[in-house]
């Protein structure tokens, strides 16, 4: 089964509405989170110490975030991309600024890459994107993050609290497995949370096809 076919049967409640607004309906209750196996410990009497350590290492999630510093530090530094399609608009902040971004411009910002558990397809996938706090900083928000109102292409909206955006592990993904994310699979931009983020299991924050981010003053 191909990835796109599998996802059509497994995508979460925002679902195909990101592509077809007319088909939006009431939001179903979230499904139960899959139970993950307990991590092996050195106290298991049935394992020798070397074997126990190997098991523990094998079960540790690959949640480390790799940072690429990029070339842009502020909105004024963004490269021109006159032929690129605007995929994200960031607005608000203390001065009410507005910044429109193409995929090429997003790639020029500081980016993170993380292999993480994607709950709606029940797989570990690799995503690359821009930390939410860096996007908020484009319109003047501080380094400690800011509350965001994220709105999808179908006008589905999610409020993301400031405590979520303070970590690099909360980011707007533009690539999955190194490839652009199609609209039918939740792209071209979507919010994801690394495994070690405190709110990683809050499915309400995983909004797809993000079109705008409104930053709190």
Secondary structure, DSSP 8 states (H G I E B T S, - for coil): --HHHHHHTT--TTGGGGT-GGG------------------TT-TTS-HHHHHHHHHHHS-----EEE--S-SSGGG----TTS-EEEEEEETTTTEEEEEEHHHHHHS-EEEEEEEETTTTEEEEEEEEEHHHHHHTTT--TT---EEEEETT--EEEE-HHHHTSTTEEEEEEETTEE--GGGT-S-EEEE-TTSTTTT-GGG---SEEEEEE--
